[in-house]
Amino acid sequence: MRATARVRAPGFRGRRWLNTGGREIGPEELRGRIVLLDFWSAGCVNCLRVLDELRALEERHGDVLTVLG
């Protein structure tokens, strides 16, 4: 018998998260998915360069991966 771990994650506050369509998103919508949080700044060249790589990851693994920025 395999035990399942319970993860208690807080919801994301505010509507400024990118890739959410402007809506608030909570743990119940993300349950069973891999969530990649990308903290970036528009003034950081390296932060902007990684966006293309994240887009490719999401296109390739979109069935299990959610990228939020």
PDB file of N, H, CA, C and O in Angstrom:
ATOM      1  N   MET A   1       0.836  -1.171   0.000  1.00  0.00           N
ATOM      2  CA  MET A   1       0.000   0.000   0.000  1.00  0.00           C
ATOM      3  C   MET A   1       0.888   1.244   0.000  1.00  0.00           C
ATOM      4  O   MET A   1       1.844   1.339   0.770  1.00  0.00           O
ATOM      5  N   ARG A   2       0.567   2.170  -0.852  1.00  0.00           N
ATOM      6  H   ARG A   2      -0.210   2.093  -1.478  1.00  0.00           H
ATOM      7  CA  ARG A   2       1.374   3.385  -0.981  1.00  0.00           C
ATOM      8  C   ARG A   2       0.690   4.544  -0.258  1.00  0.00           C
ATOM      9  O   ARG A   2      -0.482   4.835  -0.496  1.00  0.00           O
ATOM     10  N   ALA A   3       1.427   5.187   0.613  1.00  0.00           N
ATOM     11  H   ALA A   3       2.380   4.951   0.807  1.00  0.00           H
ATOM     12  CA  ALA A   3       0.878   6.331   1.342  1.00  0.00           C
ATOM     13  C   ALA A   3       1.049   7.596   0.504  1.00  0.00           C
ATOM     14  O   ALA A   3       2.049   7.761  -0.195  1.00  0.00           O
ATOM     15  N   THR A   4       0.081   8.467   0.583  1.00  0.00           N
ATOM     16  H   THR A   4      -0.731   8.333   1.151  1.00  0.00           H
ATOM     17  CA  THR A   4       0.190   9.746  -0.127  1.00  0.00           C
ATOM     18  C   THR A   4       0.454  10.846   0.880  1.00  0.00           C
ATOM     19  O   THR A   4      -0.174  10.905   1.938  1.00  0.00           O
ATOM     20  N   ALA A   5       1.380  11.707   0.541  1.00  0.00           N
ATOM     21  H   ALA A   5       1.890  11.658  -0.318  1.00  0.00           H
ATOM     22  CA  ALA A   5       1.739  12.809   1.434  1.00  0.00           C
ATOM     23  C   ALA A   5       0.749  13.947   1.262  1.00  0.00           C
ATOM     24  O   ALA A   5       0.273  14.199   0.155  1.00  0.00           O
ATOM     25  N   ARG A   6       0.444  14.621   2.335  1.00  0.00           N
ATOM     26  H   ARG A   6       0.831  14.415   3.233  1.00  0.00           H
ATOM     27  CA  ARG A   6      -0.426  15.789   2.276  1.00  0.00           C
ATOM     28  C   ARG A   6       0.442  17.034   2.233  1.00  0.00           C
ATOM     29  O   ARG A   6       1.315  17.234   3.077  1.00  0.00           O
ATOM     30  N   VAL A   7       0.193  17.845   1.262  1.00  0.00           N
ATOM     31  H   VAL A   7      -0.517  17.683   0.576  1.00  0.00           H
ATOM     32  CA  VAL A   7       0.928  19.096   1.131  1.00  0.00           C
ATOM     33  C   VAL A   7      -0.032  20.223   1.430  1.00  0.00           C
ATOM     34  O   VAL A   7      -1.096  20.324   0.820  1.00  0.00           O
ATOM     35  N   ARG A   8       0.340  21.061   2.358  1.00  0.00           N
ATOM     36  H   ARG A   8       1.205  20.979   2.854  1.00  0.00           H
ATOM     37  CA  ARG A   8      -0.499  22.205   2.711  1.00  0.00           C
ATOM     38  C   ARG A   8       0.167  23.461   2.185  1.00  0.00           C
ATOM     39  O   ARG A   8       1.082  24.012   2.798  1.00  0.00           O
ATOM     40  N   ALA A   9      -0.310  23.890   1.049  1.00  0.00           N
ATOM     41  H   ALA A   9      -1.053  23.442   0.552  1.00  0.00           H
ATOM     42  CA  ALA A   9       0.279  25.057   0.392  1.00  0.00           C
ATOM     43  C   ALA A   9      -0.698  26.219   0.465  1.00  0.00           C
ATOM     44  O   ALA A   9      -1.902  26.035   0.286  1.00  0.00           O
ATOM     45  N   PRO A  10      -0.186  27.406   0.726  1.00  0.00           N
ATOM     46  CA  PRO A  10      -1.071  28.575   0.744  1.00  0.00           C
ATOM     47  C   PRO A  10      -1.451  28.978  -0.677  1.00  0.00           C
ATOM     48  O   PRO A  10      -0.765  28.620  -1.634  1.00  0.00           O
ATOM     49  N   GLY A  11      -2.525  29.710  -0.808  1.00  0.00           N
ATOM     50  H   GLY A  11      -3.082  30.001  -0.030  1.00  0.00           H
ATOM     51  CA  GLY A  11      -2.932  30.234  -2.106  1.00  0.00           C
ATOM     52  C   GLY A  11      -2.025  31.386  -2.517  1.00  0.00           C
ATOM     53  O   GLY A  11      -1.307  31.945  -1.688  1.00  0.00           O
ATOM     54  N   PHE A  12      -2.061  31.734  -3.780  1.00  0.00           N
ATOM     55  H   PHE A  12      -2.645  31.280  -4.453  1.00  0.00           H
ATOM     56  CA  PHE A  12      -1.299  32.869  -4.283  1.00  0.00           C
ATOM     57  C   PHE A  12      -2.159  34.110  -4.131  1.00  0.00           C
ATOM     58  O   PHE A  12      -3.290  34.150  -4.617  1.00  0.00           O
ATOM     59  N   ARG A  13      -1.632  35.115  -3.465  1.00  0.00           N
ATOM     60  H   ARG A  13      -0.714  35.083  -3.071  1.00  0.00           H
ATOM     61  CA  ARG A  13      -2.398  36.336  -3.259  1.00  0.00           C
ATOM     62  C   ARG A  13      -2.227  37.285  -4.437  1.00  0.00           C
ATOM     63  O   ARG A  13      -1.173  37.332  -5.071  1.00  0.00           O
ATOM     64  N   GLY A  14      -3.267  38.028  -4.711  1.00  0.00           N
ATOM     65  H   GLY A  14      -4.123  37.990  -4.195  1.00  0.00           H
ATOM     66  CA  GLY A  14      -3.198  39.037  -5.753  1.00  0.00           C
ATOM     67  C   GLY A  14      -3.443  38.469  -7.131  1.00  0.00           C
ATOM     68  O   GLY A  14      -3.508  37.254  -7.317  1.00  0.00           O
ATOM     69  N   ARG A  15      -3.578  39.355  -8.088  1.00  0.00           N
ATOM     70  H   ARG A  15      -3.526  40.342  -7.936  1.00  0.00           H
ATOM     71  CA  ARG A  15      -3.865  38.944  -9.460  1.00  0.00           C
ATOM     72  C   ARG A  15      -2.749  39.345 -10.397  1.00  0.00           C
ATOM     73  O   ARG A  15      -2.971  39.465 -11.602  1.00  0.00           O
ATOM     74  N   ARG A  16      -1.580  39.552  -9.885  1.00  0.00           N
ATOM     75  H   ARG A  16      -1.399  39.455  -8.906  1.00  0.00           H
ATOM     76  CA  ARG A  16      -0.473  39.985 -10.711  1.00  0.00           C
ATOM     77  C   ARG A  16       0.428  38.842 -11.138  1.00  0.00           C
ATOM     78  O   ARG A  16       1.494  39.080 -11.706  1.00  0.00           O
ATOM     79  N   TRP A  17       0.028  37.623 -10.880  1.00  0.00           N
ATOM     80  H   TRP A  17      -0.837  37.430 -10.419  1.00  0.00           H
ATOM     81  CA  TRP A  17       0.806  36.478 -11.317  1.00  0.00           C
ATOM     82  C   TRP A  17       0.614  36.313 -12.810  1.00  0.00           C
ATOM     83  O   TRP A  17      -0.515  36.310 -13.299  1.00  0.00           O
ATOM     84  N   LEU A  18       1.709  36.174 -13.535  1.00  0.00           N
ATOM     85  H   LEU A  18       2.627  36.176 -13.138  1.00  0.00           H
ATOM     86  CA  LEU A  18       1.624  35.970 -14.975  1.00  0.00           C
ATOM     87  C   LEU A  18       1.239  34.530 -15.268  1.00  0.00           C
ATOM     88  O   LEU A  18       1.592  33.612 -14.528  1.00  0.00           O
ATOM     89  N   ASN A  19       0.523  34.352 -16.339  1.00  0.00           N
ATOM     90  H   ASN A  19       0.236  35.097 -16.941  1.00  0.00           H
ATOM     91  CA  ASN A  19       0.081  33.048 -16.815  1.00  0.00           C
ATOM     92  C   ASN A  19      -1.119  32.526 -16.033  1.00  0.00           C
ATOM     93  O   ASN A  19      -1.360  31.319 -16.002  1.00  0.00           O
ATOM     94  N   THR A  20      -1.878  33.432 -15.396  1.00  0.00           N
ATOM     95  H   THR A  20      -1.683  34.412 -15.421  1.00  0.00           H
ATOM     96  CA  THR A  20      -3.088  33.027 -14.682  1.00  0.00           C
ATOM     97  C   THR A  20      -4.339  33.615 -15.315  1.00  0.00           C
ATOM     98  O   THR A  20      -5.448  33.328 -14.864  1.00  0.00           O
ATOM     99  N   GLY A  21      -4.185  34.419 -16.337  1.00  0.00           N
ATOM    100  H   GLY A  21      -3.284  34.652 -16.703  1.00  0.00           H
ATOM    101  CA  GLY A  21      -5.348  35.047 -16.960  1.00  0.00           C
ATOM    102  C   GLY A  21      -5.979  36.107 -16.083  1.00  0.00           C
ATOM    103  O   GLY A  21      -7.148  36.445 -16.270  1.00  0.00           O
ATOM    104  N   GLY A  22      -5.226  36.644 -15.126  1.00  0.00           N
ATOM    105  H   GLY A  22      -4.277  36.370 -14.974  1.00  0.00           H
ATOM    106  CA  GLY A  22      -5.732  37.694 -14.252  1.00  0.00           C
ATOM    107  C   GLY A  22      -6.613  37.210 -13.117  1.00  0.00           C
ATOM    108  O   GLY A  22      -7.160  38.017 -12.366  1.00  0.00           O
ATOM    109  N   ARG A  23      -6.753  35.908 -12.988  1.00  0.00           N
ATOM    110  H   ARG A  23      -6.309  35.253 -13.598  1.00  0.00           H
ATOM    111  CA  ARG A  23      -7.593  35.390 -11.910  1.00  0.00           C
ATOM    112  C   ARG A  23      -6.729  34.871 -10.770  1.00  0.00           C
ATOM    113  O   ARG A  23      -5.557  34.542 -10.955  1.00  0.00           O
ATOM    114  N   GLU A  24      -7.330  34.804  -9.595  1.00  0.00           N
ATOM    115  H   GLU A  24      -8.282  35.071  -9.445  1.00  0.00           H
ATOM    116  CA  GLU A  24      -6.616  34.228  -8.463  1.00  0.00           C
ATOM    117  C   GLU A  24      -6.582  32.718  -8.637  1.00  0.00           C
ATOM    118  O   GLU A  24      -7.542  32.109  -9.108  1.00  0.00           O
ATOM    119  N   ILE A  25      -5.478  32.135  -8.255  1.00  0.00           N
ATOM    120  H   ILE A  25      -4.697  32.630  -7.873  1.00  0.00           H
ATOM    121  CA  ILE A  25      -5.299  30.694  -8.439  1.00  0.00           C
ATOM    122  C   ILE A  25      -4.933  30.085  -7.087  1.00  0.00           C
ATOM    123  O   ILE A  25      -4.117  30.637  -6.349  1.00  0.00           O
ATOM    124  N   GLY A  26      -5.531  28.966  -6.774  1.00  0.00           N
ATOM    125  H   GLY A  26      -6.194  28.517  -7.373  1.00  0.00           H
ATOM    126  CA  GLY A  26      -5.298  28.345  -5.478  1.00  0.00           C
ATOM    127  C   GLY A  26      -4.771  26.934  -5.599  1.00  0.00           C
ATOM    128  O   GLY A  26      -4.673  26.388  -6.698  1.00  0.00           O
ATOM    129  N   PRO A  27      -4.435  26.348  -4.469  1.00  0.00           N
ATOM    130  CA  PRO A  27      -3.874  24.985  -4.459  1.00  0.00           C
ATOM    131  C   PRO A  27      -4.788  23.951  -5.097  1.00  0.00           C
ATOM    132  O   PRO A  27      -4.310  22.988  -5.695  1.00  0.00           O
ATOM    133  N   GLU A  28      -6.104  24.140  -4.976  1.00  0.00           N
ATOM    134  H   GLU A  28      -6.492  24.923  -4.491  1.00  0.00           H
ATOM    135  CA  GLU A  28      -7.018  23.148  -5.544  1.00  0.00           C
ATOM    136  C   GLU A  28      -6.923  23.085  -7.063  1.00  0.00           C
ATOM    137  O   GLU A  28      -7.135  22.023  -7.647  1.00  0.00           O
ATOM    138  N   GLU A  29      -6.607  24.206  -7.715  1.00  0.00           N
ATOM    139  H   GLU A  29      -6.435  25.069  -7.241  1.00  0.00           H
ATOM    140  CA  GLU A  29      -6.452  24.214  -9.177  1.00  0.00           C
ATOM    141  C   GLU A  29      -5.115  23.612  -9.616  1.00  0.00           C
ATOM    142  O   GLU A  29      -4.969  23.178 -10.758  1.00  0.00           O
ATOM    143  N   LEU A  30      -4.148  23.590  -8.708  1.00  0.00           N
ATOM    144  H   LEU A  30      -4.267  23.942  -7.779  1.00  0.00           H
ATOM    145  CA  LEU A  30      -2.804  23.122  -9.037  1.00  0.00           C
ATOM    146  C   LEU A  30      -2.540  21.704  -8.529  1.00  0.00           C
ATOM    147  O   LEU A  30      -1.477  21.137  -8.783  1.00  0.00           O
ATOM    148  N   ARG A  31      -3.488  21.148  -7.825  1.00  0.00           N
ATOM    149  H   ARG A  31      -4.351  21.608  -7.619  1.00  0.00           H
ATOM    150  CA  ARG A  31      -3.308  19.812  -7.236  1.00  0.00           C
ATOM    151  C   ARG A  31      -2.959  18.796  -8.324  1.00  0.00           C
ATOM    152  O   ARG A  31      -3.626  18.719  -9.355  1.00  0.00           O
ATOM    153  N   GLY A  32      -1.904  18.020  -8.076  1.00  0.00           N
ATOM    154  H   GLY A  32      -1.362  18.082  -7.238  1.00  0.00           H
ATOM    155  CA  GLY A  32      -1.473  16.982  -9.008  1.00  0.00           C
ATOM    156  C   GLY A  32      -0.581  17.493 -10.127  1.00  0.00           C
ATOM    157  O   GLY A  32      -0.204  16.723 -11.011  1.00  0.00           O
ATOM    158  N   ARG A  33      -0.238  18.768 -10.109  1.00  0.00           N
ATOM    159  H   ARG A  33      -0.544  19.393  -9.391  1.00  0.00           H
ATOM    160  CA  ARG A  33       0.588  19.361 -11.160  1.00  0.00           C
ATOM    161  C   ARG A  33       1.944  19.766 -10.587  1.00  0.00           C
ATOM    162  O   ARG A  33       2.079  19.978  -9.382  1.00  0.00           O
ATOM    163  N   ILE A  34       2.926  19.869 -11.443  1.00  0.00           N
ATOM    164  H   ILE A  34       2.817  19.697 -12.422  1.00  0.00           H
ATOM    165  CA  ILE A  34       4.224  20.429 -11.076  1.00  0.00           C
ATOM    166  C   ILE A  34       4.114  21.922 -11.318  1.00  0.00           C
ATOM    167  O   ILE A  34       3.726  22.348 -12.406  1.00  0.00           O
ATOM    168  N   VAL A  35       4.450  22.720 -10.316  1.00  0.00           N
ATOM    169  H   VAL A  35       4.764  22.374  -9.433  1.00  0.00           H
ATOM    170  CA  VAL A  35       4.344  24.175 -10.430  1.00  0.00           C
ATOM    171  C   VAL A  35       5.744  24.770 -10.368  1.00  0.00           C
ATOM    172  O   VAL A  35       6.487  24.543  -9.414  1.00  0.00           O
ATOM    173  N   LEU A  36       6.090  25.532 -11.396  1.00  0.00           N
ATOM    174  H   LEU A  36       5.486  25.716 -12.172  1.00  0.00           H
ATOM    175  CA  LEU A  36       7.372  26.204 -11.454  1.00  0.00           C
ATOM    176  C   LEU A  36       7.113  27.695 -11.253  1.00  0.00           C
ATOM    177  O   LEU A  36       6.456  28.329 -12.079  1.00  0.00           O
ATOM    178  N   LEU A  37       7.625  28.252 -10.163  1.00  0.00           N
ATOM    179  H   LEU A  37       8.158  27.737  -9.492  1.00  0.00           H
ATOM    180  CA  LEU A  37       7.485  29.680  -9.898  1.00  0.00           C
ATOM    181  C   LEU A  37       8.735  30.379 -10.406  1.00  0.00           C
ATOM    182  O   LEU A  37       9.849  30.043 -10.003  1.00  0.00           O
ATOM    183  N   ASP A  38       8.553  31.334 -11.276  1.00  0.00           N
ATOM    184  H   ASP A  38       7.649  31.606 -11.604  1.00  0.00           H
ATOM    185  CA  ASP A  38       9.675  32.079 -11.850  1.00  0.00           C
ATOM    186  C   ASP A  38       9.602  33.509 -11.357  1.00  0.00           C
ATOM    187  O   ASP A  38       8.700  34.255 -11.738  1.00  0.00           O
ATOM    188  N   PHE A  39      10.548  33.896 -10.511  1.00  0.00           N
ATOM    189  H   PHE A  39      11.280  33.289 -10.202  1.00  0.00           H
ATOM    190  CA  PHE A  39      10.617  35.266 -10.007  1.00  0.00           C
ATOM    191  C   PHE A  39      11.613  36.018 -10.877  1.00  0.00           C
ATOM    192  O   PHE A  39      12.788  35.656 -10.941  1.00  0.00           O
ATOM    193  N   TRP A  40      11.147  37.050 -11.537  1.00  0.00           N
ATOM    194  H   TRP A  40      10.193  37.344 -11.485  1.00  0.00           H
ATOM    195  CA  TRP A  40      11.998  37.754 -12.483  1.00  0.00           C
ATOM    196  C   TRP A  40      11.726  39.240 -12.439  1.00  0.00           C
ATOM    197  O   TRP A  40      10.765  39.705 -11.826  1.00  0.00           O
ATOM    198  N   SER A  41      12.595  39.968 -13.104  1.00  0.00           N
ATOM    199  H   SER A  41      13.375  39.590 -13.603  1.00  0.00           H
ATOM    200  CA  SER A  41      12.492  41.427 -13.194  1.00  0.00           C
ATOM    201  C   SER A  41      12.677  41.823 -14.652  1.00  0.00           C
ATOM    202  O   SER A  41      13.506  41.244 -15.354  1.00  0.00           O
ATOM    203  N   ALA A  42      11.918  42.796 -15.105  1.00  0.00           N
ATOM    204  H   ALA A  42      11.244  43.266 -14.535  1.00  0.00           H
ATOM    205  CA  ALA A  42      12.018  43.261 -16.493  1.00  0.00           C
ATOM    206  C   ALA A  42      13.369  43.910 -16.773  1.00  0.00           C
ATOM    207  O   ALA A  42      13.758  44.040 -17.934  1.00  0.00           O
ATOM    208  N   GLY A  43      14.082  44.314 -15.742  1.00  0.00           N
ATOM    209  H   GLY A  43      13.766  44.208 -14.799  1.00  0.00           H
ATOM    210  CA  GLY A  43      15.389  44.938 -15.923  1.00  0.00           C
ATOM    211  C   GLY A  43      16.547  43.952 -15.889  1.00  0.00           C
ATOM    212  O   GLY A  43      17.702  44.356 -16.023  1.00  0.00           O
ATOM    213  N   CYS A  44      16.264  42.682 -15.716  1.00  0.00           N
ATOM    214  H   CYS A  44      15.326  42.353 -15.608  1.00  0.00           H
ATOM    215  CA  CYS A  44      17.301  41.652 -15.606  1.00  0.00           C
ATOM    216  C   CYS A  44      17.395  40.897 -16.929  1.00  0.00           C
ATOM    217  O   CYS A  44      16.456  40.203 -17.319  1.00  0.00           O
ATOM    218  N   VAL A  45      18.519  41.031 -17.613  1.00  0.00           N
ATOM    219  H   VAL A  45      19.282  41.594 -17.296  1.00  0.00           H
ATOM    220  CA  VAL A  45      18.699  40.394 -18.920  1.00  0.00           C
ATOM    221  C   VAL A  45      18.593  38.877 -18.810  1.00  0.00           C
ATOM    222  O   VAL A  45      17.936  38.243 -19.635  1.00  0.00           O
ATOM    223  N   ASN A  46      19.223  38.296 -17.813  1.00  0.00           N
ATOM    224  H   ASN A  46      19.757  38.811 -17.142  1.00  0.00           H
ATOM    225  CA  ASN A  46      19.166  36.840 -17.653  1.00  0.00           C
ATOM    226  C   ASN A  46      17.748  36.363 -17.360  1.00  0.00           C
ATOM    227  O   ASN A  46      17.349  35.289 -17.809  1.00  0.00           O
ATOM    228  N   CYS A  47      16.989  37.151 -16.612  1.00  0.00           N
ATOM    229  H   CYS A  47      17.314  38.024 -16.246  1.00  0.00           H
ATOM    230  CA  CYS A  47      15.594  36.795 -16.325  1.00  0.00           C
ATOM    231  C   CYS A  47      14.775  36.752 -17.603  1.00  0.00           C
ATOM    232  O   CYS A  47      13.937  35.867 -17.773  1.00  0.00           O
ATOM    233  N   LEU A  48      15.007  37.686 -18.489  1.00  0.00           N
ATOM    234  H   LEU A  48      15.688  38.405 -18.350  1.00  0.00           H
ATOM    235  CA  LEU A  48      14.255  37.750 -19.738  1.00  0.00           C
ATOM    236  C   LEU A  48      14.677  36.648 -20.703  1.00  0.00           C
ATOM    237  O   LEU A  48      13.853  36.132 -21.459  1.00  0.00           O
ATOM    238  N   ARG A  49      15.942  36.293 -20.679  1.00  0.00           N
ATOM    239  H   ARG A  49      16.610  36.713 -20.066  1.00  0.00           H
ATOM    240  CA  ARG A  49      16.430  35.235 -21.582  1.00  0.00           C
ATOM    241  C   ARG A  49      15.843  33.872 -21.258  1.00  0.00           C
ATOM    242  O   ARG A  49      15.658  33.052 -22.157  1.00  0.00           O
ATOM    243  N   VAL A  50      15.552  33.621 -20.011  1.00  0.00           N
ATOM    244  H   VAL A  50      15.703  34.288 -19.280  1.00  0.00           H
ATOM    245  CA  VAL A  50      15.043  32.312 -19.611  1.00  0.00           C
ATOM    246  C   VAL A  50      13.573  32.129 -20.004  1.00  0.00           C
ATOM    247  O   VAL A  50      13.082  31.001 -20.016  1.00  0.00           O
ATOM    248  N   LEU A  51      12.870  33.207 -20.323  1.00  0.00           N
ATOM    249  H   LEU A  51      13.270  34.124 -20.314  1.00  0.00           H
ATOM    250  CA  LEU A  51      11.447  33.105 -20.656  1.00  0.00           C
ATOM    251  C   LEU A  51      11.187  32.187 -21.854  1.00  0.00           C
ATOM    252  O   LEU A  51      10.215  31.431 -21.852  1.00  0.00           O
ATOM    253  N   ASP A  52      12.040  32.248 -22.868  1.00  0.00           N
ATOM    254  H   ASP A  52      12.829  32.862 -22.870  1.00  0.00           H
ATOM    255  CA  ASP A  52      11.874  31.358 -24.024  1.00  0.00           C
ATOM    256  C   ASP A  52      12.028  29.887 -23.630  1.00  0.00           C
ATOM    257  O   ASP A  52      11.317  29.021 -24.138  1.00  0.00           O
ATOM    258  N   GLU A  53      12.963  29.618 -22.719  1.00  0.00           N
ATOM    259  H   GLU A  53      13.541  30.322 -22.306  1.00  0.00           H
ATOM    260  CA  GLU A  53      13.155  28.246 -22.254  1.00  0.00           C
ATOM    261  C   GLU A  53      11.954  27.771 -21.441  1.00  0.00           C
ATOM    262  O   GLU A  53      11.537  26.618 -21.555  1.00  0.00           O
ATOM    263  N   LEU A  54      11.400  28.660 -20.623  1.00  0.00           N
ATOM    264  H   LEU A  54      11.738  29.597 -20.530  1.00  0.00           H
ATOM    265  CA  LEU A  54      10.223  28.295 -19.842  1.00  0.00           C
ATOM    266  C   LEU A  54       9.017  28.051 -20.745  1.00  0.00           C
ATOM    267  O   LEU A  54       8.220  27.146 -20.498  1.00  0.00           O
ATOM    268  N   ARG A  55       8.891  28.857 -21.781  1.00  0.00           N
ATOM    269  H   ARG A  55       9.538  29.592 -21.982  1.00  0.00           H
ATOM    270  CA  ARG A  55       7.789  28.671 -22.731  1.00  0.00           C
ATOM    271  C   ARG A  55       7.885  27.291 -23.388  1.00  0.00           C
ATOM    272  O   ARG A  55       6.885  26.586 -23.521  1.00  0.00           O
ATOM    273  N   ALA A  56       9.096  26.916 -23.793  1.00  0.00           N
ATOM    274  H   ALA A  56       9.909  27.489 -23.684  1.00  0.00           H
ATOM    275  CA  ALA A  56       9.304  25.609 -24.421  1.00  0.00           C
ATOM    276  C   ALA A  56       8.978  24.466 -23.444  1.00  0.00           C
ATOM    277  O   ALA A  56       8.379  23.464 -23.833  1.00  0.00           O
ATOM    278  N   LEU A  57       9.375  24.626 -22.184  1.00  0.00           N
ATOM    279  H   LEU A  57       9.862  25.440 -21.868  1.00  0.00           H
ATOM    280  CA  LEU A  57       9.065  23.607 -21.177  1.00  0.00           C
ATOM    281  C   LEU A  57       7.558  23.454 -21.001  1.00  0.00           C
ATOM    282  O   LEU A  57       7.041  22.340 -20.910  1.00  0.00           O
ATOM    283  N   GLU A  58       6.867  24.578 -20.954  1.00  0.00           N
ATOM    284  H   GLU A  58       7.286  25.483 -21.028  1.00  0.00           H
ATOM    285  CA  GLU A  58       5.422  24.527 -20.758  1.00  0.00           C
ATOM    286  C   GLU A  58       4.716  23.919 -21.976  1.00  0.00           C
ATOM    287  O   GLU A  58       3.752  23.169 -21.824  1.00  0.00           O
ATOM    288  N   GLU A  59       5.189  24.237 -23.159  1.00  0.00           N
ATOM    289  H   GLU A  59       5.972  24.846 -23.282  1.00  0.00           H
ATOM    290  CA  GLU A  59       4.594  23.649 -24.358  1.00  0.00           C
ATOM    291  C   GLU A  59       4.825  22.133 -24.401  1.00  0.00           C
ATOM    292  O   GLU A  59       3.952  21.371 -24.815  1.00  0.00           O
ATOM    293  N   ARG A  60       5.999  21.722 -23.971  1.00  0.00           N
ATOM    294  H   ARG A  60       6.709  22.342 -23.634  1.00  0.00           H
ATOM    295  CA  ARG A  60       6.359  20.306 -24.024  1.00  0.00           C
ATOM    296  C   ARG A  60       5.691  19.481 -22.924  1.00  0.00           C
ATOM    297  O   ARG A  60       5.299  18.336 -23.146  1.00  0.00           O
ATOM    298  N   HIS A  61       5.565  20.085 -21.719  1.00  0.00           N
ATOM    299  H   HIS A  61       5.883  21.016 -21.539  1.00  0.00           H
ATOM    300  CA  HIS A  61       5.063  19.340 -20.567  1.00  0.00           C
ATOM    301  C   HIS A  61       3.817  19.986 -19.975  1.00  0.00           C
ATOM    302  O   HIS A  61       3.548  19.831 -18.783  1.00  0.00           O
ATOM    303  N   GLY A  62       3.060  20.702 -20.786  1.00  0.00           N
ATOM    304  H   GLY A  62       3.278  20.828 -21.753  1.00  0.00           H
ATOM    305  CA  GLY A  62       1.890  21.433 -20.317  1.00  0.00           C
ATOM    306  C   GLY A  62       0.814  20.582 -19.673  1.00  0.00           C
ATOM    307  O   GLY A  62      -0.038  21.102 -18.952  1.00  0.00           O
ATOM    308  N   ASP A  63       0.839  19.282 -19.923  1.00  0.00           N
ATOM    309  H   ASP A  63       1.531  18.860 -20.509  1.00  0.00           H
ATOM    310  CA  ASP A  63      -0.163  18.416 -19.323  1.00  0.00           C
ATOM    311  C   ASP A  63       0.071  18.209 -17.828  1.00  0.00           C
ATOM    312  O   ASP A  63      -0.858  17.851 -17.105  1.00  0.00           O
ATOM    313  N   VAL A  64       1.308  18.431 -17.351  1.00  0.00           N
ATOM    314  H   VAL A  64       2.063  18.722 -17.939  1.00  0.00           H
ATOM    315  CA  VAL A  64       1.607  18.244 -15.924  1.00  0.00           C
ATOM    316  C   VAL A  64       2.316  19.452 -15.304  1.00  0.00           C
ATOM    317  O   VAL A  64       2.471  19.516 -14.084  1.00  0.00           O
ATOM    318  N   LEU A  65       2.745  20.399 -16.124  1.00  0.00           N
ATOM    319  H   LEU A  65       2.619  20.347 -17.115  1.00  0.00           H
ATOM    320  CA  LEU A  65       3.545  21.534 -15.641  1.00  0.00           C
ATOM    321  C   LEU A  65       2.773  22.838 -15.787  1.00  0.00           C
ATOM    322  O   LEU A  65       2.157  23.102 -16.819  1.00  0.00           O
ATOM    323  N   THR A  66       2.820  23.649 -14.727  1.00  0.00           N
ATOM    324  H   THR A  66       3.321  23.434 -13.888  1.00  0.00           H
ATOM    325  CA  THR A  66       2.280  25.003 -14.772  1.00  0.00           C
ATOM    326  C   THR A  66       3.399  25.950 -14.407  1.00  0.00           C
ATOM    327  O   THR A  66       4.058  25.777 -13.381  1.00  0.00           O
ATOM    328  N   VAL A  67       3.619  26.958 -15.249  1.00  0.00           N
ATOM    329  H   VAL A  67       3.084  27.097 -16.082  1.00  0.00           H
ATOM    330  CA  VAL A  67       4.652  27.968 -15.002  1.00  0.00           C
ATOM    331  C   VAL A  67       3.957  29.262 -14.600  1.00  0.00           C
ATOM    332  O   VAL A  67       3.123  29.779 -15.344  1.00  0.00           O
ATOM    333  N   LEU A  68       4.296  29.783 -13.434  1.00  0.00           N
ATOM    334  H   LEU A  68       4.973  29.363 -12.830  1.00  0.00           H
ATOM    335  CA  LEU A  68       3.763  31.057 -12.961  1.00  0.00           C
ATOM    336  C   LEU A  68       4.921  32.009 -12.728  1.00  0.00           C
ATOM    337  O   LEU A  68       5.972  31.613 -12.225  1.00  0.00           O
ATOM    338  N   GLY A  69       4.722  33.258 -13.094  1.00  0.00           N
ATOM    339  H   GLY A  69       3.868  33.579 -13.502  1.00  0.00           H
ATOM    340  CA  GLY A  69       5.777  34.272 -12.921  1.00  0.00           C
ATOM    341  C   GLY A  69       5.301  35.429 -12.097  1.00  0.00           C
ATOM    342  O   GLY A  69       6.059  36.369 -11.856  1.00  0.00           O
TER     343      GLY A  69
END
